[in-house]
């Protein structure tokens, strides 16, 4: 079968890489892909306009593509799935209505509250003055969220009142786009965990739990990013806790979507915090695979990915056997451009990838492109270096060892990925 993967990041490289390991898959197209997908055997990058949904549908039918896998949230929120469905094309990725669970934090919060899903108390505001008054009344620490999509950077965990007020002003000044709403949430303490679950709209199955590292700075300091590293599985997430997350969060959310006549086929990604008393609460939902969690989870997957995603698209997930996993751990460290998540320079040559992969690690490309056979940087997060080991410490050590020969000007990575691997991690 032929599969089209939409997107250009590390997540999409990981998806294409894993799909090509499925015996049923003979070709993957990536739209637009990156320097890493360009080098994959039986993978072809496309120069189609990613915003031209009708052209994507036409290409898909002309090439007899069996399944379209949509990686990023933007095309999902813009309705790419809907356009493809109208043309009878199988898609892994929710419709525009389902994508609201990520594209509108206020919509998602209302869904959670209506379904009794454990989450932080919150209030929504449409102007800076009322949001400011509320924050002054509540005090800090407090969480300020831009309502719409912000590439993982629209959340400010404000430890001071000044930081919260600055965040409010930035949102309404248009830092993350023309925002008309803002969400103010209570600050929750505990350990964060990401649970990505596959669903066909009727059945839902969680993948291995992962832990992301969103702040740019070591010790979880500085502004949020799209993610600076991840590992899976999370040692302190027991099978009983994962079952509780499934029964208290994932299944009620799917039922709430169904009650709104939303046919949700894709990933339901729950960003959770496990409170000190051991209870999971939802920080946010995403409507797609996480990045870089995907780069840590997929290397451990034994069940063919194509079979799972196809079963979701065809609403046959209940017929699939139990998802099988490799024994061990995977650790992923992101190399970013200097200055990210703020302004950064592009077009620096990248060297050392052959040496890195000679260690046995996998280097997933995110912000890269091939320019006259030279690999150069083209984004904020440039590479994600993933290694698998029998123990968590082994995987982490291998990932950092593989990362050491890779060089590009002004590169940056966190040296403390995995610091919160224990339940009492900070």
One Martini backbone bead per residue (centre of mass of N, CA, C, O) as a GRO file, in nm:
protein
  426
    1UNK     BB    1   0.101   0.033   0.014
    2UNK     BB    2   0.010   0.375   0.007
    3UNK     BB    3   0.141   0.672   0.178
    4UNK     BB    4   0.044   0.986   0.321
    5UNK     BB    5   0.245   1.242   0.471
    6UNK     BB    6   0.168   1.521   0.666
    7UNK     BB    7   0.459   1.713   0.685
    8UNK     BB    8   0.802   1.843   0.838
    9UNK     BB    9   0.884   1.691   1.091
   10UNK     BB   10   0.987   1.466   1.322
   11UNK     BB   11   0.721   1.315   1.332
   12UNK     BB   12   0.708   1.252   1.021
   13UNK     BB   13   0.967   1.096   1.004
   14UNK     BB   14   0.882   0.876   1.206
   15UNK     BB   15   0.634   0.779   1.053
   16UNK     BB   16   0.771   0.701   0.788
   17UNK     BB   17   0.980   0.505   0.909
   18UNK     BB   18   0.766   0.311   1.038
   19UNK     BB   19   0.586   0.247   0.792
   20UNK     BB   20   0.831   0.115   0.622
   21UNK     BB   21   0.828  -0.146   0.825
   22UNK     BB   22   0.582  -0.232   0.682
   23UNK     BB   23   0.495  -0.487   0.469
   24UNK     BB   24   0.248  -0.324   0.323
   25UNK     BB   25   0.462  -0.101   0.260
   26UNK     BB   26   0.605   0.058  -0.048
   27UNK     BB   27   0.508   0.373  -0.003
   28UNK     BB   28   0.608   0.715   0.074
   29UNK     BB   29   0.464   1.029   0.115
   30UNK     BB   30   0.576   1.376   0.158
   31UNK     BB   31   0.405   1.679   0.295
   32UNK     BB   32   0.700   1.801   0.235
   33UNK     BB   33   0.902   1.739   0.431
   34UNK     BB   34   1.260   1.656   0.456
   35UNK     BB   35   1.587   1.569   0.473
   36UNK     BB   36   1.514   1.285   0.590
   37UNK     BB   37   1.288   1.186   0.394
   38UNK     BB   38   1.466   1.215   0.134
   39UNK     BB   39   1.656   0.955   0.239
   40UNK     BB   40   1.439   0.757   0.225
   41UNK     BB   41   1.343   0.462   0.138
   42UNK     BB   42   1.050   0.486  -0.039
   43UNK     BB   43   1.066   0.811  -0.030
   44UNK     BB   44   0.867   1.114  -0.112
   45UNK     BB   45   0.881   1.435  -0.181
   46UNK     BB   46   0.661   1.715  -0.198
   47UNK     BB   47   0.552   2.026  -0.392
   48UNK     BB   48   0.297   2.076  -0.288
   49UNK     BB   49   0.040   2.259  -0.172
   50UNK     BB   50  -0.059   2.236   0.161
   51UNK     BB   51  -0.327   2.433   0.108
   52UNK     BB   52  -0.422   2.237  -0.132
   53UNK     BB   53  -0.664   2.016  -0.090
   54UNK     BB   54  -0.754   1.935  -0.377
   55UNK     BB   55  -0.471   1.852  -0.479
   56UNK     BB   56  -0.430   1.628  -0.272
   57UNK     BB   57  -0.671   1.458  -0.358
   58UNK     BB   58  -0.585   1.413  -0.650
   59UNK     BB   59  -0.314   1.276  -0.595
   60UNK     BB   60  -0.420   1.041  -0.424
   61UNK     BB   61  -0.589   0.915  -0.655
   62UNK     BB   62  -0.373   0.889  -0.879
   63UNK     BB   63  -0.177   0.704  -0.669
   64UNK     BB   64  -0.340   0.508  -0.488
   65UNK     BB   65  -0.383   0.600  -0.197
   66UNK     BB   66  -0.482   0.446   0.107
   67UNK     BB   67  -0.343   0.669   0.312
   68UNK     BB   68  -0.382   0.953   0.528
   69UNK     BB   69  -0.136   1.122   0.731
   70UNK     BB   70  -0.180   1.366   0.982
   71UNK     BB   71   0.034   1.550   1.175
   72UNK     BB   72  -0.056   1.835   1.208
   73UNK     BB   73  -0.285   2.073   1.335
   74UNK     BB   74  -0.349   2.278   1.108
   75UNK     BB   75  -0.490   2.096   0.888
   76UNK     BB   76  -0.704   1.992   1.081
   77UNK     BB   77  -0.828   2.274   1.159
   78UNK     BB   78  -0.881   2.338   0.837
   79UNK     BB   79  -1.006   2.053   0.697
   80UNK     BB   80  -0.864   1.814   0.540
   81UNK     BB   81  -1.028   1.568   0.616
   82UNK     BB   82  -1.296   1.662   0.495
   83UNK     BB   83  -1.204   1.682   0.201
   84UNK     BB   84  -1.119   1.381   0.173
   85UNK     BB   85  -1.387   1.250   0.252
   86UNK     BB   86  -1.553   1.371   0.012
   87UNK     BB   87  -1.348   1.175  -0.181
   88UNK     BB   88  -1.306   0.887  -0.034
   89UNK     BB   89  -1.065   0.922   0.175
   90UNK     BB   90  -0.844   0.785   0.381
   91UNK     BB   91  -0.802   0.890   0.734
   92UNK     BB   92  -0.556   1.001   0.973
   93UNK     BB   93  -0.760   1.219   1.132
   94UNK     BB   94  -0.944   1.459   1.233
   95UNK     BB   95  -1.174   1.667   1.213
   96UNK     BB   96  -1.246   1.989   1.259
   97UNK     BB   97  -1.427   1.936   1.503
   98UNK     BB   98  -1.217   1.759   1.660
   99UNK     BB   99  -0.973   1.975   1.654
  100UNK     BB  100  -1.085   2.164   1.882
  101UNK     BB  101  -0.932   2.025   2.121
  102UNK     BB  102  -0.684   2.224   2.024
  103UNK     BB  103  -0.783   2.501   1.876
  104UNK     BB  104  -0.972   2.520   2.154
  105UNK     BB  105  -0.948   2.559   2.488
  106UNK     BB  106  -1.241   2.635   2.559
  107UNK     BB  107  -1.378   2.396   2.424
  108UNK     BB  108  -1.227   2.175   2.580
  109UNK     BB  109  -1.315   2.264   2.861
  110UNK     BB  110  -1.619   2.227   2.817
  111UNK     BB  111  -1.604   1.927   2.755
  112UNK     BB  112  -1.482   1.836   3.025
  113UNK     BB  113  -1.698   1.952   3.213
  114UNK     BB  114  -1.942   1.791   3.087
  115UNK     BB  115  -1.779   1.499   3.148
  116UNK     BB  116  -1.601   1.501   3.419
  117UNK     BB  117  -1.308   1.581   3.366
  118UNK     BB  118  -1.011   1.606   3.501
  119UNK     BB  119  -0.928   1.950   3.584
  120UNK     BB  120  -0.861   2.264   3.572
  121UNK     BB  121  -0.947   2.551   3.673
  122UNK     BB  122  -1.140   2.797   3.473
  123UNK     BB  123  -1.117   3.100   3.263
  124UNK     BB  124  -1.273   3.314   3.022
  125UNK     BB  125  -1.143   3.574   2.795
  126UNK     BB  126  -1.185   3.885   2.574
  127UNK     BB  127  -1.002   4.070   2.769
  128UNK     BB  128  -0.748   4.221   2.944
  129UNK     BB  129  -0.893   4.351   3.185
  130UNK     BB  130  -1.046   4.100   3.301
  131UNK     BB  131  -0.798   3.917   3.321
  132UNK     BB  132  -0.638   4.096   3.513
  133UNK     BB  133  -0.839   4.104   3.746
  134UNK     BB  134  -0.842   3.800   3.798
  135UNK     BB  135  -0.540   3.760   3.859
  136UNK     BB  136  -0.527   3.956   4.099
  137UNK     BB  137  -0.729   3.785   4.266
  138UNK     BB  138  -0.574   3.502   4.255
  139UNK     BB  139  -0.288   3.494   4.179
  140UNK     BB  140   0.021   3.341   4.243
  141UNK     BB  141   0.028   3.090   4.068
  142UNK     BB  142  -0.040   3.082   3.703
  143UNK     BB  143  -0.226   3.012   3.397
  144UNK     BB  144  -0.158   3.110   3.055
  145UNK     BB  145  -0.379   3.086   2.759
  146UNK     BB  146  -0.398   3.054   2.447
  147UNK     BB  147  -0.668   2.946   2.265
  148UNK     BB  148  -0.507   2.871   2.029
  149UNK     BB  149  -0.271   2.814   1.810
  150UNK     BB  150   0.109   2.792   1.916
  151UNK     BB  151   0.323   2.562   1.882
  152UNK     BB  152   0.355   2.515   2.210
  153UNK     BB  153   0.382   2.853   2.309
  154UNK     BB  154   0.087   2.955   2.461
  155UNK     BB  155   0.215   2.885   2.750
  156UNK     BB  156   0.204   3.028   3.089
  157UNK     BB  157   0.392   2.976   3.379
  158UNK     BB  158   0.309   3.186   3.639
  159UNK     BB  159   0.494   3.275   3.932
  160UNK     BB  160   0.402   3.569   3.875
  161UNK     BB  161   0.215   3.843   3.831
  162UNK     BB  162   0.387   3.978   3.612
  163UNK     BB  163   0.395   3.735   3.417
  164UNK     BB  164   0.088   3.718   3.372
  165UNK     BB  165   0.046   4.006   3.257
  166UNK     BB  166   0.238   3.975   3.021
  167UNK     BB  167   0.090   3.737   2.886
  168UNK     BB  168  -0.175   3.880   2.831
  169UNK     BB  169  -0.058   4.107   2.653
  170UNK     BB  170   0.067   3.924   2.435
  171UNK     BB  171  -0.189   3.791   2.333
  172UNK     BB  172  -0.353   4.065   2.267
  173UNK     BB  173  -0.104   4.164   2.073
  174UNK     BB  174  -0.039   3.892   1.878
  175UNK     BB  175   0.188   3.672   1.922
  176UNK     BB  176  -0.032   3.415   1.835
  177UNK     BB  177  -0.226   3.600   1.704
  178UNK     BB  178  -0.576   3.668   1.662
  179UNK     BB  179  -0.680   3.690   1.963
  180UNK     BB  180  -1.009   3.661   2.153
  181UNK     BB  181  -0.892   3.454   2.368
  182UNK     BB  182  -0.855   3.349   2.719
  183UNK     BB  183  -0.691   3.128   2.952
  184UNK     BB  184  -0.741   3.076   3.305
  185UNK     BB  185  -0.546   2.879   3.534
  186UNK     BB  186  -0.476   2.672   3.756
  187UNK     BB  187  -0.217   2.562   3.954
  188UNK     BB  188  -0.043   2.261   3.915
  189UNK     BB  189   0.085   1.989   4.088
  190UNK     BB  190   0.341   1.773   3.953
  191UNK     BB  191   0.350   1.524   3.712
  192UNK     BB  192   0.419   1.487   3.381
  193UNK     BB  193   0.220   1.337   3.104
  194UNK     BB  194   0.205   1.153   2.797
  195UNK     BB  195  -0.098   1.035   2.623
  196UNK     BB  196  -0.121   0.838   2.344
  197UNK     BB  197  -0.417   0.773   2.148
  198UNK     BB  198  -0.597   0.540   1.970
  199UNK     BB  199  -0.876   0.606   1.733
  200UNK     BB  200  -1.210   0.520   1.568
  201UNK     BB  201  -1.458   0.641   1.760
  202UNK     BB  202  -1.500   0.366   1.958
  203UNK     BB  203  -1.202   0.297   2.013
  204UNK     BB  204  -0.937   0.297   2.274
  205UNK     BB  205  -0.562   0.318   2.266
  206UNK     BB  206  -0.292   0.329   2.446
  207UNK     BB  207   0.018   0.422   2.462
  208UNK     BB  208   0.302   0.487   2.566
  209UNK     BB  209   0.425   0.663   2.804
  210UNK     BB  210   0.536   1.007   2.816
  211UNK     BB  211   0.806   1.262   2.847
  212UNK     BB  212   0.830   1.593   2.830
  213UNK     BB  213   1.041   1.900   2.743
  214UNK     BB  214   0.954   2.229   2.706
  215UNK     BB  215   1.159   2.393   2.814
  216UNK     BB  216   1.459   2.538   2.715
  217UNK     BB  217   1.573   2.501   2.999
  218UNK     BB  218   1.742   2.392   3.241
  219UNK     BB  219   1.525   2.296   3.489
  220UNK     BB  220   1.274   2.416   3.361
  221UNK     BB  221   1.348   2.685   3.198
  222UNK     BB  222   1.184   2.915   3.052
  223UNK     BB  223   1.040   2.899   2.768
  224UNK     BB  224   0.834   2.751   2.568
  225UNK     BB  225   0.813   2.475   2.352
  226UNK     BB  226   0.769   2.195   2.146
  227UNK     BB  227   1.025   2.033   2.247
  228UNK     BB  228   1.348   1.893   2.391
  229UNK     BB  229   1.232   1.609   2.490
  230UNK     BB  230   1.210   1.241   2.538
  231UNK     BB  231   1.041   0.955   2.699
  232UNK     BB  232   1.007   0.585   2.691
  233UNK     BB  233   0.873   0.490   2.932
  234UNK     BB  234   0.731   0.572   3.237
  235UNK     BB  235   0.832   0.435   3.527
  236UNK     BB  236   0.582   0.554   3.724
  237UNK     BB  237   0.375   0.435   3.518
  238UNK     BB  238   0.144   0.232   3.581
  239UNK     BB  239  -0.096   0.017   3.485
  240UNK     BB  240  -0.313   0.135   3.675
  241UNK     BB  241  -0.279   0.431   3.587
  242UNK     BB  242  -0.339   0.387   3.287
  243UNK     BB  243  -0.627   0.279   3.337
  244UNK     BB  244  -0.729   0.537   3.473
  245UNK     BB  245  -0.685   0.721   3.230
  246UNK     BB  246  -0.875   0.568   3.045
  247UNK     BB  247  -1.140   0.580   3.233
  248UNK     BB  248  -1.124   0.905   3.319
  249UNK     BB  249  -1.038   1.030   3.020
  250UNK     BB  250  -1.053   0.889   2.738
  251UNK     BB  251  -1.340   0.764   2.731
  252UNK     BB  252  -1.508   1.020   2.809
  253UNK     BB  253  -1.408   1.188   2.568
  254UNK     BB  254  -1.517   1.010   2.344
  255UNK     BB  255  -1.814   1.030   2.437
  256UNK     BB  256  -1.834   1.339   2.409
  257UNK     BB  257  -1.783   1.344   2.106
  258UNK     BB  258  -2.020   1.159   2.025
  259UNK     BB  259  -2.245   1.347   2.152
  260UNK     BB  260  -2.149   1.563   1.911
  261UNK     BB  261  -2.110   1.406   1.637
  262UNK     BB  262  -1.800   1.309   1.651
  263UNK     BB  263  -1.574   1.165   1.419
  264UNK     BB  264  -1.293   1.020   1.578
  265UNK     BB  265  -0.987   0.971   1.383
  266UNK     BB  266  -0.696   0.912   1.582
  267UNK     BB  267  -0.537   1.124   1.798
  268UNK     BB  268  -0.544   1.123   2.157
  269UNK     BB  269  -0.388   1.379   2.344
  270UNK     BB  270  -0.279   1.362   2.681
  271UNK     BB  271  -0.207   1.621   2.897
  272UNK     BB  272  -0.067   1.550   3.215
  273UNK     BB  273  -0.124   1.552   3.571
  274UNK     BB  274   0.018   1.418   3.866
  275UNK     BB  275  -0.076   1.435   4.158
  276UNK     BB  276   0.028   1.383   4.483
  277UNK     BB  277  -0.238   1.174   4.506
  278UNK     BB  278  -0.245   1.025   4.201
  279UNK     BB  279  -0.409   1.218   4.011
  280UNK     BB  280  -0.543   1.272   3.704
  281UNK     BB  281  -0.493   1.570   3.499
  282UNK     BB  282  -0.586   1.792   3.257
  283UNK     BB  283  -0.417   2.025   3.064
  284UNK     BB  284  -0.434   1.896   2.763
  285UNK     BB  285  -0.529   1.868   2.423
  286UNK     BB  286  -0.455   1.672   2.132
  287UNK     BB  287  -0.498   1.588   1.762
  288UNK     BB  288  -0.202   1.450   1.776
  289UNK     BB  289   0.097   1.376   1.751
  290UNK     BB  290   0.370   1.407   1.926
  291UNK     BB  291   0.645   1.661   1.967
  292UNK     BB  292   0.877   1.414   2.062
  293UNK     BB  293   0.719   1.150   2.149
  294UNK     BB  294   0.718   0.986   1.884
  295UNK     BB  295   1.038   0.945   1.882
  296UNK     BB  296   1.005   0.750   2.145
  297UNK     BB  297   0.769   0.543   2.080
  298UNK     BB  298   0.808   0.405   1.793
  299UNK     BB  299   1.080   0.239   1.844
  300UNK     BB  300   0.896   0.033   2.042
  301UNK     BB  301   0.722  -0.070   1.816
  302UNK     BB  302   0.588  -0.379   1.686
  303UNK     BB  303   0.343  -0.311   1.567
  304UNK     BB  304   0.219  -0.225   1.283
  305UNK     BB  305   0.140   0.093   1.205
  306UNK     BB  306  -0.041   0.060   0.955
  307UNK     BB  307  -0.253  -0.120   1.091
  308UNK     BB  308  -0.349   0.083   1.305
  309UNK     BB  309  -0.425   0.328   1.123
  310UNK     BB  310  -0.618   0.174   0.938
  311UNK     BB  311  -0.816   0.081   1.161
  312UNK     BB  312  -0.905   0.365   1.233
  313UNK     BB  313  -1.013   0.455   0.952
  314UNK     BB  314  -1.208   0.174   0.944
  315UNK     BB  315  -1.324   0.094   1.223
  316UNK     BB  316  -1.108  -0.173   1.345
  317UNK     BB  317  -0.966  -0.170   1.632
  318UNK     BB  318  -1.112  -0.404   1.791
  319UNK     BB  319  -0.971  -0.630   1.591
  320UNK     BB  320  -0.714  -0.579   1.720
  321UNK     BB  321  -0.460  -0.669   1.870
  322UNK     BB  322  -0.244  -0.634   2.088
  323UNK     BB  323  -0.009  -0.413   2.159
  324UNK     BB  324   0.330  -0.427   2.073
  325UNK     BB  325   0.647  -0.428   2.262
  326UNK     BB  326   0.942  -0.342   2.344
  327UNK     BB  327   1.195  -0.399   2.553
  328UNK     BB  328   1.229  -0.089   2.716
  329UNK     BB  329   1.388   0.221   2.611
  330UNK     BB  330   1.341   0.570   2.510
  331UNK     BB  331   1.551   0.844   2.393
  332UNK     BB  332   1.511   1.206   2.335
  333UNK     BB  333   1.707   1.463   2.169
  334UNK     BB  334   1.706   1.805   2.103
  335UNK     BB  335   1.819   2.001   1.833
  336UNK     BB  336   1.877   2.349   1.822
  337UNK     BB  337   1.852   2.668   1.750
  338UNK     BB  338   1.984   2.950   1.819
  339UNK     BB  339   1.713   3.125   2.003
  340UNK     BB  340   1.526   2.924   2.056
  341UNK     BB  341   1.190   3.040   2.038
  342UNK     BB  342   1.315   3.256   1.895
  343UNK     BB  343   1.518   3.398   1.707
  344UNK     BB  344   1.682   3.255   1.408
  345UNK     BB  345   1.909   3.089   1.221
  346UNK     BB  346   1.977   2.972   0.894
  347UNK     BB  347   2.165   2.760   0.678
  348UNK     BB  348   2.329   2.546   0.829
  349UNK     BB  349   2.550   2.314   0.830
  350UNK     BB  350   2.544   1.953   0.866
  351UNK     BB  351   2.722   1.729   1.083
  352UNK     BB  352   2.765   1.377   1.193
  353UNK     BB  353   2.535   1.163   1.122
  354UNK     BB  354   2.686   0.901   1.064
  355UNK     BB  355   2.817   0.876   1.344
  356UNK     BB  356   2.554   0.869   1.504
  357UNK     BB  357   2.424   0.612   1.356
  358UNK     BB  358   2.666   0.414   1.424
  359UNK     BB  359   2.555   0.374   1.731
  360UNK     BB  360   2.220   0.309   1.673
  361UNK     BB  361   2.083   0.554   1.624
  362UNK     BB  362   1.821   0.792   1.559
  363UNK     BB  363   1.778   1.057   1.316
  364UNK     BB  364   1.547   1.305   1.339
  365UNK     BB  365   1.398   1.528   1.131
  366UNK     BB  366   1.294   1.875   1.110
  367UNK     BB  367   1.492   2.146   1.052
  368UNK     BB  368   1.542   2.043   0.732
  369UNK     BB  369   1.748   2.058   0.423
  370UNK     BB  370   1.821   2.013   0.087
  371UNK     BB  371   2.121   2.173  -0.064
  372UNK     BB  372   2.293   2.051  -0.291
  373UNK     BB  373   2.353   1.792  -0.091
  374UNK     BB  374   2.313   1.981   0.158
  375UNK     BB  375   2.269   1.990   0.494
  376UNK     BB  376   2.031   2.212   0.649
  377UNK     BB  377   1.900   2.451   0.828
  378UNK     BB  378   1.516   2.538   0.881
  379UNK     BB  379   1.478   2.552   1.205
  380UNK     BB  380   1.443   2.531   1.540
  381UNK     BB  381   1.397   2.233   1.526
  382UNK     BB  382   1.621   2.003   1.384
  383UNK     BB  383   1.676   1.750   1.586
  384UNK     BB  384   1.621   1.391   1.682
  385UNK     BB  385   1.778   1.187   1.922
  386UNK     BB  386   1.746   0.827   1.920
  387UNK     BB  387   1.744   0.573   2.182
  388UNK     BB  388   1.783   0.227   2.274
  389UNK     BB  389   1.723   0.049   2.589
  390UNK     BB  390   1.700  -0.161   2.860
  391UNK     BB  391   1.736   0.109   3.004
  392UNK     BB  392   1.702   0.429   3.077
  393UNK     BB  393   2.005   0.499   3.108
  394UNK     BB  394   2.097   0.369   2.844
  395UNK     BB  395   1.931   0.538   2.645
  396UNK     BB  396   2.039   0.815   2.732
  397UNK     BB  397   2.341   0.765   2.682
  398UNK     BB  398   2.313   0.698   2.377
  399UNK     BB  399   2.192   0.966   2.285
  400UNK     BB  400   2.431   1.151   2.373
  401UNK     BB  401   2.650   1.003   2.213
  402UNK     BB  402   2.518   1.055   1.929
  403UNK     BB  403   2.515   1.373   1.951
  404UNK     BB  404   2.821   1.468   1.970
  405UNK     BB  405   2.903   1.473   1.642
  406UNK     BB  406   2.700   1.689   1.602
  407UNK     BB  407   2.702   1.980   1.372
  408UNK     BB  408   2.610   2.329   1.420
  409UNK     BB  409   2.556   2.643   1.420
  410UNK     BB  410   2.423   2.729   1.725
  411UNK     BB  411   2.374   2.491   1.888
  412UNK     BB  412   2.112   2.326   2.096
  413UNK     BB  413   2.089   2.148   2.419
  414UNK     BB  414   1.974   1.952   2.658
  415UNK     BB  415   2.139   1.789   2.955
  416UNK     BB  416   1.844   1.692   3.128
  417UNK     BB  417   1.716   1.460   3.016
  418UNK     BB  418   1.529   1.273   3.260
  419UNK     BB  419   1.514   1.420   3.548
  420UNK     BB  420   1.187   1.312   3.590
  421UNK     BB  421   1.176   0.987   3.613
  422UNK     BB  422   1.093   1.024   3.893
  423UNK     BB  423   0.827   1.080   4.101
  424UNK     BB  424   1.016   1.318   4.259
  425UNK     BB  425   1.061   1.492   4.036
  426UNK     BB  426   1.148   1.845   3.911
   0.00000   0.00000   0.00000
